[in-house]
Amino acid sequence: MLYISPSFNTVLGVFSMSITRAIIGADGRFAGVISATLDPAELEVLMNSLRAYPR
């Protein structure tokens, strides 16, 4: 399962959001975690490039 946080302001005043995923081993036990903090301003450039425009 992928967990996505609501947007928030960091202690540095940067508007961000986090995504986190637990890693489960072959035996079904917790094996680790992957987490990333995204800057929506930088992500906006990527998302706009995916937008379909009429031709």
MDAnalysis code that builds the backbone (N, CA, C; Angstrom):
import MDAnalysis as mda
import numpy as np

u = mda.Universe.empty(165, n_residues=55, atom_resindex=np.repeat(np.arange(55), 3), trajectory=True)
u.add_TopologyAttr("name", ["N", "CA", "C"] * 55)
u.add_TopologyAttr("resid", np.arange(1, 56))
u.add_TopologyAttr("resname", ["MET", "LEU", "TYR", "ILE", "SER", "PRO", "SER", "PHE", "ASN", "THR", "VAL", "LEU", "GLY", "VAL", "PHE", "SER", "MET", "SER", "ILE", "THR", "ARG", "ALA", "ILE", "ILE", "GLY", "ALA", "ASP", "GLY", "ARG", "PHE", "ALA", "GLY", "VAL", "ILE", "SER", "ALA", "THR", "LEU", "ASP", "PRO", "ALA", "GLU", "LEU", "GLU", "VAL", "LEU", "MET", "ASN", "SER", "LEU", "ARG", "ALA", "TYR", "PRO", "ARG"])
u.atoms.positions = np.array([
    [0.841, -1.173, 0.000],
    [0.000, 0.000, 0.000],
    [0.891, 1.243, 0.000],
    [0.491, 2.241, -0.742],
    [1.215, 3.512, -0.821],
    [0.463, 4.540, 0.011],
    [1.180, 5.198, 0.912],
    [0.588, 6.225, 1.770],
    [1.020, 7.594, 1.261],
    [0.062, 8.485, 1.061],
    [0.334, 9.844, 0.593],
    [-0.182, 10.811, 1.649],
    [0.715, 11.661, 2.140],
    [0.331, 12.605, 3.189],
    [-0.401, 13.794, 2.591],
    [-1.181, 14.467, 3.412],
    [-1.712, 15.759, 2.975],
    [-0.544, 16.734, 2.817],
    [-0.724, 17.766, 2.041],
    [0.347, 18.748, 1.887],
    [0.573, 19.477, 3.205],
    [1.813, 19.910, 3.419],
    [2.179, 20.580, 4.659],
    [3.346, 21.522, 4.410],
    [3.559, 22.446, 5.331],
    [4.718, 23.330, 5.283],
    [5.799, 22.753, 6.179],
    [7.013, 22.607, 5.666],
    [8.120, 22.097, 6.453],
    [8.624, 23.182, 7.398],
    [9.552, 22.811, 8.275],
    [10.125, 23.795, 9.203],
    [10.912, 24.859, 8.449],
    [11.299, 24.568, 7.210],
    [12.015, 25.543, 6.383],
    [11.057, 26.412, 5.575],
    [9.750, 26.179, 5.747],
    [8.760, 26.984, 5.048],
    [8.482, 26.530, 3.627],
    [8.878, 25.303, 3.289],
    [8.655, 24.763, 1.945],
    [7.364, 23.951, 1.945],
    [6.513, 24.209, 0.969],
    [5.257, 23.482, 0.807],
    [5.591, 22.113, 0.223],
    [5.245, 21.003, 0.912],
    [5.645, 19.659, 0.505],
    [4.550, 18.640, 0.761],
    [4.788, 17.419, 0.305],
    [3.961, 16.262, 0.637],
    [4.858, 15.034, 0.621],
    [4.493, 14.010, 1.369],
    [5.315, 12.808, 1.470],
    [4.568, 11.599, 0.945],
    [5.331, 10.682, 0.346],
    [4.787, 9.385, -0.035],
    [5.644, 8.323, 0.645],
    [4.992, 7.279, 1.155],
    [5.684, 6.250, 1.919],
    [5.097, 4.890, 1.584],
    [5.983, 3.886, 1.548],
    [5.534, 2.524, 1.285],
    [6.317, 1.565, 2.165],
    [5.609, 0.673, 2.826],
    [6.252, -0.367, 3.625],
    [6.701, -1.485, 2.690],
    [7.860, -2.052, 2.970],
    [8.368, -3.199, 2.219],
    [8.113, -4.447, 3.056],
    [7.434, -5.417, 2.460],
    [7.109, -6.663, 3.140],
    [7.940, -7.780, 2.519],
    [8.623, -8.550, 3.366],
    [9.476, -9.638, 2.888],
    [8.666, -10.825, 2.402],
    [9.358, -11.799, 1.828],
    [8.711, -12.997, 1.298],
    [7.971, -13.775, 2.381],
    [8.432, -13.629, 3.628],
    [7.790, -14.321, 4.741],
    [6.609, -13.534, 5.320],
    [6.288, -12.387, 4.720],
    [5.160, -11.588, 5.162],
    [5.470, -10.616, 6.293],
    [6.724, -10.570, 6.718],
    [7.123, -9.683, 7.805],
    [7.652, -8.368, 7.260],
    [7.564, -7.340, 8.093],
    [8.077, -6.018, 7.741],
    [9.568, -6.113, 7.436],
    [9.991, -5.555, 6.276],
    [11.393, -5.626, 5.868],
    [12.009, -4.244, 5.680],
    [11.215, -3.191, 5.747],
    [11.765, -1.850, 5.583],
    [10.710, -0.872, 5.113],
    [11.172, 0.345, 4.830],
    [10.262, 1.392, 4.400],
    [10.972, 2.281, 3.381],
    [10.215, 2.766, 2.427],
    [10.712, 3.740, 1.452],
    [9.859, 4.984, 1.618],
    [10.507, 6.126, 1.725],
    [9.787, 7.374, 1.911],
    [10.433, 8.466, 1.076],
    [9.615, 9.326, 0.505],
    [10.115, 10.458, -0.278],
    [9.258, 11.669, 0.015],
    [9.885, 12.818, 0.050],
    [9.168, 14.077, 0.201],
    [9.199, 14.802, -1.130],
    [8.027, 15.180, -1.610],
    [7.902, 15.818, -2.918],
    [7.660, 17.310, -2.769],
    [8.252, 18.064, -3.658],
    [8.018, 19.503, -3.740],
    [6.999, 19.723, -4.851],
    [5.756, 20.081, -4.523],
    [4.725, 20.239, -5.546],
    [5.096, 21.208, -6.671],
    [5.897, 22.223, -6.381],
    [6.293, 23.171, -7.431],
    [7.120, 22.470, -8.507],
    [8.010, 21.573, -8.106],
    [8.813, 20.835, -9.082],
    [7.991, 19.741, -9.747],
    [7.097, 19.110, -8.999],
    [6.244, 18.064, -9.549],
    [5.265, 18.627, -10.578],
    [4.894, 19.885, -10.426],
    [3.952, 20.529, -11.348],
    [4.477, 20.510, -12.782],
    [5.772, 20.711, -12.976],
    [6.359, 20.701, -14.319],
    [6.143, 19.334, -14.967],
    [6.400, 18.261, -14.216],
    [6.200, 16.916, -14.749],
    [4.726, 16.659, -15.048],
    [3.861, 17.003, -14.121],
    [2.435, 16.748, -14.311],
    [1.882, 17.538, -15.495],
    [2.327, 18.765, -15.689],
    [1.872, 19.562, -16.837],
    [2.332, 18.948, -18.152],
    [3.484, 18.289, -18.150],
    [3.965, 17.664, -19.388],
    [3.113, 16.455, -19.776],
    [2.376, 15.899, -18.829],
    [1.538, 14.747, -19.101],
    [0.135, 15.131, -19.539],
    [-0.187, 16.381, -19.401],
    [-1.528, 16.867, -19.746],
    [-1.735, 16.774, -21.252],
    [-2.885, 16.254, -21.647],
    [-3.201, 16.141, -23.076],
    [-3.779, 17.466, -23.584],
    [-3.225, 17.957, -24.647],
    [-3.710, 19.194, -25.265],
    [-4.350, 18.853, -26.602],
    [-5.423, 19.542, -26.944],
    [-6.038, 19.291, -28.261],
    [-5.055, 19.651, -29.378],
    [-5.083, 18.895, -30.441],
    [-4.174, 19.145, -31.565],
    [-4.898, 19.783, -32.701],
])
